[in-house]
Amino acid sequence: MPLPSVCVYCGSRPGDDPTFKADAESLGAGLAAEGWRLVYGAGDVGLMGSVARAAQSAGAETFGVIPQHLVDWEVGKTDLTTYVVTETMHERKKVMFMNADAVVVLPGGAGSLEELFEVLTWRQLGLHEKPIFIVNRNGYWDLLMQLLNHVVDRGFADASLLTYVEAVPDADAALTALRRVLS
């Protein structure tokens, strides 16, 4: 049976709160402690680099996927267990998602939002049933959660949309939630 794998979407920058990096490191180390594989965007900068280095240091298998045009910008981390270079961003997202059993979203920017919304839309359309956890450290994703509620309240999505994502306060809570669905 293959290792349970967790796809982590997060920023290629560290953000303005040191707890974001601490959560990335805790999540990476926690995945290793559980014997789970990290699947992520193969960057060695920002929160992406933090989660990967922590996972590697703790002995986790790492599966990184990066499009050719970002290899230099995101500093492609070539020392991963598996390092895949794709032609496009779309391919990157597909390969990451298809190689994961669950998704965790740490703080990030437009790219992290785009990744989240794609897998959330796929879930809404019934294309998968993989759990999606949003690490809402210090309220970082509060406005996102309000937006999802707004979309439902204004009649553009069924209330079931809100059941497809679970906000958790930190990396420890994300690991607890992952144990519930992957064990």
Protein Blocks (a to p, Z undefined) as FASTA:
>chain_A
ZZddddddddfbebjafklmmmmmmmmmmmmmnopacddehiaehjllmmmmmmmmnopa
cdddddfklmmmnopafkbfbdcddfbfklmmmmmmmmpcbdcdddddfklmmmmmmmmm
mmmnopaccdcdddfehhlmmmmmmmmmmmmmnopacfklmmmpccdfbfklmmmmmmmm
mZZ
